[in-house]
Amino acid sequence: MSPRIYIPTMLGAPLFQILFFTYLGRYAGSQDDAFFIVGNAIQVAAMSGIYGMTMGIANERQYGTLQPLLATPANRFAIFSGRALPYVANGLAVSAFGFAVSWLLLDFRPAEGSVPALALAVLVTTCSCVSLGMLIGSIGLRARDVFFGANLVYFLMLLVCGVNVASDDLPGWLAAIGSGLPLTHGIEAAREIVSGSALGDVAGLLWTEALIGVLYATAAYVLFRVFESEGRRRASLETY
C-alpha cells in the first residue's frame, strides 16, 4: 500500500476508533478509559490480520498468479505460512501506534513494568487474528466473494469479543461465539496486565488465545491443500 492509502486506512481509522469509543465510554460512564483503549488498540490489529491476510491468499486467484505459484516445487507450508509474516508485523505496528497515541492524547498509563507482558499479549492476539484471516483467505480460493465474509467476521469480532462491551454483559449465545474467536482472551489478558497482573496470572488466557490461533491456522492450511488438490483435478484453480 502506498503511504497515501496506508496512513489514513491503517493509522487514521484506528486512531479515530480509539478516540471515539474512549470518549463515548467516558460519557456513558460504563467503564474506565483503559477498558476501551486496550480493547480497541488490540482490535485494530485485526484489520491487518483479517483483511490483509484474506487478500494475501485470495488475491493470488483474482490476479491470475495462483497457477504459476502452485506450479513451483516450493514447500506448500512455507508458501502458506510465509504469507502471514508481513501481516503479523503490520498488525503489531498498528497496535503499537494505537497505544502510543492513547498515551499521548488520552493519558493512558499502564502499570509499571507491564509493557513487555502487554507486548506479548498483543503478539499472541495478532497471530491469532492472522490465523483467522488465513482461513477466510483459503475459502477465497473457492468462493466468489470472500470479502463479504471478511467484513462480516471483522465487525462481528468488534461486537462479540469484548472490545467495547464486556463479555459478561453480552447475551450468553453472543459471549459463546466470542469465546471461540480471536481477540476475546487476548484482550482480557491485556486488560489484566495493564491493571498490574503478572504474566503468570494471565498465562491461561494467552495459551487459550494461542490455541484458538493454531486451530484456525490448521483448518486454513487443510482447506488450502484440499482446494489446491481439487483445483488441479478439475483444472479450476482460477475459475470463479
N, C-alpha and C positions, 0 to 999 in steps of 0.2 A: 504494500500500500504506500502511495506517495504521502509525504508529510501533510499535504493539504486535505487528504482524506483521513489519515491516521489520527491527527491531532483532535479534530472535532469528534470523530467517531469513538476512538479508543481512550481518549483522555477527557474531552469536553463532556460527553454524555455521562460517564461515571462521576465526574465532579459534580454536575448538577443533580444527579440522582442522590448522591450522598447528602448534599445540601438540602434538597427538597425534603427527604424523609426525616432528616435530623430536625429541621425546623418544624415540620409537621408534628413530629413526636414531642417537641417542646410545647407546642400549642395544645396538643391533646393531653399531655402530662401522663401518658401511659407508661413510659419507660424513660430511663436517663439517656443522655446523648450517646454514651458508649455503646448502648444496645444497638442503636441504629447505625452508628459509624462502623462498628465491627461487622455487623451483618451485611451492610451494603459494600464496604470496602473489600470484603471477600467475595461477595456475589458478583461484582463486576469482572472478576477473573473468569467467570463462566462465559462472558461474551467471547473471549478468545477461545476458550475450551470447547464451547458448543458450536458457535458459528464458524470459527476458524478451522477447527478440526473437521467439521462436516464438509466444508468446502475443500479442505486439503485432500480428502479422499474422493468425494463425489465429483469434484470438478475435473478429475482425470477423465472421466467418461464424457462430461459435457464438452470439454475442449479437444476431444479426439486423441488424447495421449495415453489412454488406458491400454490399448492393444500393444503399442511399442514397449510400454513399461512392463507388461506381463510376458512379453516375448523374451525378455532378458533372462539369463540363468541366475540372476541375483536371488539371494535368500529372501523369501517372502516375509518372514518375521522382521528382518532388518528393514525392508522397504516399508512395512506397515508401521512398526514402532518408531522408525526414524522420522516419520511424518509428524509425530507428536512433539518432538523436542522444541521446535520454534514456538509452538502454541503454549507449551508449559512456560517457557521463558517470557513470552509476551504476557501471559496471564499474571505471572509474578510481578512484572514491571508495572502493569496496570493497577494491581492491588497495592503495591508499594506506593504508587502515586496517590491512590485514594487515601491511604493512611497519612502520607506526608501532608496533603492539603488539609486533612482533618486536624492534624497537629498545628498547622499554620493558621487556619481560619476558624476552627471550632474549639480550640483549646483542648484537644484530645491528648490526654496524658496517661499512657498505660502504666501499670505497676512497675516499679523499679526492677530492672533485670529481666523483664518479661519479653523483651524484643526477640532474642534467639528462639525461645519456645513459640512465640507468635509466628515467626518466620517459618518454622517447621510446620505449624498448623496450616498456614497459607499454602505451603508447598504441597502437602498431602491433599488438601482440598482441591487445589488447582489440577493436580494429576488425576484426581477422581473425576472432575468435570471434563477433562480432555478425554478420558476413557468413555464417558457417555457420548461425547462428540464423535469418537471413533465408531461407536455403534450406529449412530444416525448416519454417518458418512458411509458406512458399509451397506446400510439399507439403500443408500443412494445409488449404489451400483446396479440396483434393480428397479427401484421406484422412479416414477416420473417426476414427482415434485417433492424432493426431500426437504426443501427449505421451509415448507409449511410445517413439517414435523419439528424442525429445529426451532422455529418461532414458538410453536405450541409448548415444547418442552422448556425452553428458556423462561417464558413468562409463567409457566406452571411452577417452576422452581422458585421464582420470586414470591409466589403466593404461599406455597406449602412447606418451604424449607426453613422456616423460622427467621427469615431475613428481617422482616419488619413487624411480624406478628409472632409472638412466642408459640412454639408448637403446642404447649399446654392449653393455649386459648383457642386452638383450632378444633373444629368437629373431629371426632375420633377417626373417621374414614379419611379425612384430609391429612391428619397427622400421620396415619399409617402409610399413605402414599409418600409423604415427605421423608419418612424414616428409611424408605428404600431408594432414595435418590441421593446423589452427591450434594454437598453443601451442609445438610442438616447437622450432622455430627461434628463436622469441621468447624462450623460457625459456633456451635455450642461450646466446643473445646476452646476456641479462641476467646470467647467472652469470659470464660472462667480464668484463662491465662491472664487476660488484661486486668481482671479483678484481683490478681495476686496468687492464683493457684499455681502450684509447681507442675512441671511437665509430667511427673509421675501420677499426679492426681487426674490428669485427663488422658492418660495413655490408652484407656479402654475406648474412649470416644475416637481417638485418632486411629487406632487399629481397626475400628469399625468402618471409619471413613475409607481407610486404605483397602479394606476387604471389599467394600462396595465398588471401588475403582477397579480392583483386579477382576471382579466378576463381570463388570461391563466390558472391560478390555478383552477378556477371554471370549465373551459372546461376540464381540465385534470381530475378532480375528477368525473365529469359526465361520461367521457369516461371510467374511471376506474370501476365505478359501472355498466355501461352498459356491458362492456366486461366481468366483473365478472358474471353478470346475464346470459349473453349469453353462457359463458363457462360452467356454471352449467347446463343449459338447454340442451346443446349439448354434454356435457361431453368432452369438448375440451380445458380445461384450459391450458394444456401443449402440445397441438398439433400444429405442425408447418405446 
